[in-house]
Amino acid sequence: MTPLDLAVLCDPVTRCPLEQRAQSLFSGPSIYRIEEGIPIFAPAPDRLNLKYQRMYDRIAPLYDFAEHAYKRIVKRDIRAFLSDAFELRPRMRILEVSIGTGANLRLLPSDAEIHGLDLSMGMLRACRRNLRRQHREAILYQGEAERLPFRDNTFDLVFHVGGINFFNDRRSALQEMLRVARPSTRIVVSDETEKVVAGAYQRIPFVNRYFRKRTAPVTSPAELLPPETADVQCTLVNRDKLYCLTFRK
Ligand SMILES: C[S@@+](CC[C@H](N)C(=O)[O-])C[C@H]1O[C@@H](n2cnc3c(N)ncnc32)[C@H](O)[C@@H]1O
């Protein structure tokens, strides 16, 4: 497993540097445990983040199976649009916010330094298994997109796929992605449109209970970006099932 690089990390709350002693990271009075090689930055999320952490912990063992089954039905690469959006170059340092089981790893160059954060330890464990199977390396972190444990201006590409519609605080998550990206870096954010949430998730038994009681339809979070954000573009992809929002720091 790739060792932690303290030069890219910071305390997600105070943004002060972290120190490692044995199986913990320290910053002033804050202590973050490292479990199974993964630093735990958000052990007790609240509200929507708690609800979806539980949901993803439960569905983690089925996630890849469901993706393969869906691909066989639609008979096309449902992630191809991401490769076009990424602007890949050699030897990039890349952050996937909400890496899940690592389904996007195959789109990333083998010489990239990959960092993946997710709220769900279930998804991160599945990701680690997939990394081993694919003989790939990535550094994994448990945490919240709204408070990233990374220093300012650290990554050459920051992207997120599939969770932001139901984050506690979408505006903070976007601001965090901008903060940790290097100047002029492309940031890519994609999630399902209302067509999928209302048309599929609210109808699938067991899954539907996580999507009831919504107060508003899902929309792209483009309007939550700070006014100084450059090159903001939002397109619909995969037959209008996903939006793909790109912008630049
Ligand atoms: C649909 S999965 C997508 C996983 C992966 N990005 C992919 O494309 O397959 C959504 C992921 O978002 C994560 N997630 C949900 N809320 C989060 C939050 N507030 N901060 C970080 N990750 C979150 C979930 O644990 C889950 O792994």
The ligand as a Gaussian input file, in Angstrom:
#p B3LYP/6-31G(d) Opt

LIG

0 1
 C      -22.541000       6.529000      -6.681000
 S      -21.088000       6.375000      -5.706000
 C      -19.876000       6.845000      -6.923000
 C      -18.536000       6.233000      -6.689000
 C      -17.516000       6.493000      -7.798000
 N      -17.178000       7.903000      -7.862000
 C      -18.024000       6.020000      -9.126000
 O      -18.042000       6.814000     -10.081000
 O      -18.369000       4.821000      -9.228000
 C      -21.143000       7.809000      -4.656000
 C      -20.032000       7.837000      -3.638000
 O      -20.085000       9.092000      -2.941000
 C      -19.691000       8.857000      -1.611000
 N      -20.161000      10.006000      -0.794000
 C      -21.430000      10.325000      -0.496000
 N      -21.465000      11.463000       0.225000
 C      -20.170000      11.874000       0.394000
 C      -19.544000      12.992000       1.026000
 N      -20.261000      13.924000       1.644000
 N      -18.202000      13.092000       0.983000
 C      -17.453000      12.148000       0.338000
 N      -17.995000      11.086000      -0.298000
 C      -19.339000      10.939000      -0.281000
 C      -20.352000       7.529000      -1.278000
 O      -19.794000       6.906000      -0.144000
 C      -20.136000       6.754000      -2.574000
 O      -18.955000       5.993000      -2.568000

